[in-house]
Amino acid sequence: IKVQVKHRKGTVSGPEMRSFRGALKDDDNGLFVSTGGFTEDAKREAEQSPPITLLDRDGFLVLLLEHYEALEPEFQAKLPLRRIWVPA
């Protein structure tokens, strides 16, 4: 798995995604993480073969909350959260 991470306000563009794709070999899996999200061109580029998995800020937060209880205590201590039940 090859991963590229961008922490910024701006979105990742198609040319950036093509550049990342150029670093992948045929048997590599790509994961592109961007807190700023992705342009439509970048999303289309990520769908090409082999596909690149995209993870934006919101997707990261969903994964964090899904797996929070499985995190090691040292990481939970850096981001202390408590589950609160709300009637539906």
N, C-alpha and C positions, 0 to 999 in steps of 0.2 A: 504494500500500500504506500503510495506517495501522497503527501499532504502538503497543501499550500494554505497559509493562514494570512488573512489581511484584517487588521484592526483599524478601521477608519470609517468616516461618515459617508464617503462616496461609494457608489456601486462598482462592482467588478464588471468590466466591459468584455465584449467579444474578443478583441485582440489579446487581452490578458489571459482569457481562457484558452485561446489557441496556443499561446506561448507555453502555458502549463501542459497542454496536451502534447506539445512537442517534446516535453521532458519524459513522457510516459513511453514505456516499451509495450509490446503487444500483450504481455502477460501481467502487466501492472494494473492495479486498481487505483483510481484517482479519487481524492477527496479534497474539495476546495471549500474552505471555511472563510466567510466574510461577514463581519458585523454590519457592514453597509449594504448588504444584499447584492443582487445581480441584475444586470440589464437583461432585456428580453433576448438580445443577441447572445449574451453569455449563456443564458439558459438553453437556447437552441444549440449552441456549440457543445454544451455539456451533454446533450442527448446523442451526439454522434458516437460512432463506435471507436473504441470502447467507451461506454458512458462514464461520465465523471459524476460522482455524488456531490450535491451542493448542500451546504449547511449554512443558513443565515443566523442572525442573532436570535430570532424568534424560535427557530428550530433547535438551536442550542439550549435555550431556556426550557423548552418542552422536554428534551432529553435529560437535562439536569434534574428537573422535577420528577421525571419518571424513575430515575435511578438514584435519587438523592440518598435514600436509606441504605443503599449498597456501597456508598462511598466510604472510604476509610475515615476514621474519626478526625484525623488531622485536617482533612479537606472540609469536613463538615464544620469544624471549628472556625475555619476561615470564612464560611458563609453559613452562620447558624440560622436554620429555618425550623419552624414548628408547624405541624399539620393542624389545620383548623377545619372543622366540619361545618358546613352550611346547609340548611334545609333546601331541598330542591323545589 
